Amino acid sequence: MKKIILWTVTAFMFFGMVGCTNQPIEEAPPTTEVKIAGLKGPSSMGMIKMIDEQSSFGDNVSTLYDIVPAPDTLVAKLLNGEYDFATLPTNVASIIYNKKGAYQISGISTWGMLYVVTDDPDIKTWSDFSGKTVFPFAQASTPDILFKYLLNLNGIDPEKDVTFDYSLQQAELVQALAANQVSIAVLPEPFVTAVTMKNPDLKIPMNLQEEWKIAHATSSILPADASYPMTAVVVRKEFAEEHPEIVTQFMNEYESSVNWVNENPGEASHLIEKNELGLTAKAAENAIPRSNMKLVKTSDCKNIIEFYLNVFNGFSPQSIGGAMPDEDFYYGE
């Protein structure tokens, strides 16, 4: 009798186990990895809260943030499709798009951070640049093109009235300016803050963002208070098509990070130094108020981007990749 009971219990357990093994096992949904790149320097300052917190963008989404040391390196990686999101100069975004069409512009994060820095007390208005030598960093760079464009609009011929010297790299230019070996330069933040901290005799007579607004105050194309869209956010087109919800979440997180940096420059500056963006906390804290960071989605500033790229195209088509990008360049349009 005992053997019968034992056999019955064993059989029940065996068939019960078989029944359990036949139950479908729920598989965890696959994890989507999002790769994000920012350039070392000021263009990544607005993203610093996301970088420090390694912000994710939803359930089953992992993130990898990468600070790339040089623009050429970032361009090469983007041409290979290595990142899903990146921040970089707007005209460079156009160059990448014109080469492969793999990245779209999803927004603008920086609205100009260029200033004239000088030890010359006579530089006050645009006419004061006539007969002077100006160092605008590299030829066909954003400082070079924007400064020449504004000279033209203010009645100064950059080809005849002003001499341009491109012999110094940006770091060398900052050192020379600090040592009074160069008199007039066009620089972006945070280099403006860095050099004026080293040499308190230097002045900032011109804010090119304000000069842009003044020059276009009566424009029927640009809003009266619009500066120029200097730094763009791009998204890999194939990724955006597959994960539009992550694009939305990324842009929302980016906007929150930019707002936090603007509202908390002291805390943000320590994160900038900690995460090795190339700035000391003191320099970053002083530079943030002049860096004009604000995230605006492409759908809200497309006409401004097009106008800006047309300016570059007029001076040097190669500075935007040889031609104006087509409609597919603009994400969400």
Summary of the structure (lengths in Angstrom):
residues: 333
radius of gyration: 26.3
end to end distance: 80.3
largest distance: 116.0
contacts: 1060
relative contact order: 0.18
helix: 49%
strand: 18%
